[in-house]
Amino acid sequence: MTPADKLYMQRALELAKLGSGYTSPNPMVGCVVVHEGRIIGEGWHKAYGGPHAEVNAIAAVADKSLLPRSRVYVTLEPCSHFGKTPPCADLLISSGVRDVVICNTDPNPLVAGRGIKKLLEVGAQVEVGVLEEEGLDLNKRFFTFHTTKRPFILLKWAETADGFVAGPNCAQVQISGKLSQRLVHKWRAEEQAILVGTRTALHDNPRLNTRHWSGKSPLRLVIDRQLQLPGHLHLFDKSHPTVVYNYKKQEEHENLYFVQLQEEEPLLSQIMQDLYQRKVLSVMVEGGTYLLDSLLQEGLWDEAMVFRSMSQRIGEGIKAPAMLNGQLQEVQSIGSDQLFHYKNRRQLTVSS
C-alpha cells in the first residue's frame, strides 16, 4: 500500500459519502480512475436503483483507450450479479481494466468475493484492504445488516443537566436547543427508519420527518401493542409510510401498515426480524426511557447520541436511560448542549 493508494482511496471514500441517505439498501460506494498519477474519471453511487459508482466513473473517462493502463480505486468490491443494474465487475473487465484497488470486500451473500474472483480470472491485479477501517465505518449500516441480520441501531435522546428526559407523568419538556434539533433532522435524513414507543407517540405526538433538513423522511415505526393510540396523531396522517407493530391485526392501508406480532415471542427480536425482511439497513430510535432501556439491556444497539443540556434542570420526572456497555467516543458542544457519542462496547469487542 503506497501513499498514493491511500490518497486516491481517500478521495473515493469522500465521493461515496455524497450518497448518504439515498443509496439504502445498497451501500455508499465511490470510485476513482487514475492514469499515470492523474485522475481521469470518478463517480459515486448517487441513489438506489441508479448507476453504481464504477459505471459513473468509467463514463466520466473521456479517453476510454487509457483504461487498460489505468488503476481503478473502488471503496467496495465490484458487484458480480444482476440486480437493478448489470455487474460492475463485468463492466471493469469489458473496459479493459486490469488493475483494481478495493477498500472492503462485500458481505452481501450475492457478492461475497465473487466480484474479486471474476477480476482475478481474467488476470487482473487486485489489492484489497486499503483504508479498510475507514470503509467499514463509512458503511457500518450495510455491514451490520449483512453480518448480524438486523438493522444498524442508533439510539438518540436528550436529557437535562440533572438527568431527566421528561417531566412528571411524561410531561414534555423542551431540552435541546435549535442547533441540536436541526442536527437530529439531518440524522433522520441519513437513516432508513425511525422508531418510537407508545408513550412517546402519545405524549409527544411527533411527526418524525425531516422538515428542518433537506432529504427524504425515514420510514416511521411505532410500537402500539394493544392498538390504543388515537387516530388523530401525526404518525397516522399517511404523509409518508408508517409501520405499526401490534398484537391485534395485520392490515395495510395507504402508507399505513399494521404488523401483527406474537405475544409469546420476544417483541424486539420480532421487530428486528421484520425490519431485516424489509431490507431496512438502519433505525434511529427516538423512543422514551422504557424502549431505550429495553434495547440497551438486550444489547440491541450499535451507537448512541445523547444530548445533555448544560444548564436546564427540572428536579423530578422521567429519568434518562442508563447507559449500558457504552464506550464514549467523543463529546461535542452543540450550541447550549453537549453531545455525547457512544458505541456499544460489545460490538467493538466483536469487530476487533
CORSULRA-V117186 format. One line per field, one symbol per residue. ss: DSSP state (@ for helix, = for strand, . for the rest). Layout:
ss->???
//
This chain:
ss->..@@@@@@@@@@@@@@@............======..=======........@@@@@@@@...@@@@@@.======...........@@@@@@@....======.........@@@@@@@@...====...@@@@@@@.@@@@@@@@@...========....===.@@@.......@@@@@@@@@@@@@..====.@@@@@@@..............=====..........@@@.....=====....===..=====......@@@@@@@@@@@....====...@@@@@@@@@@....=======........==......=========..========@@@@@@@.
//
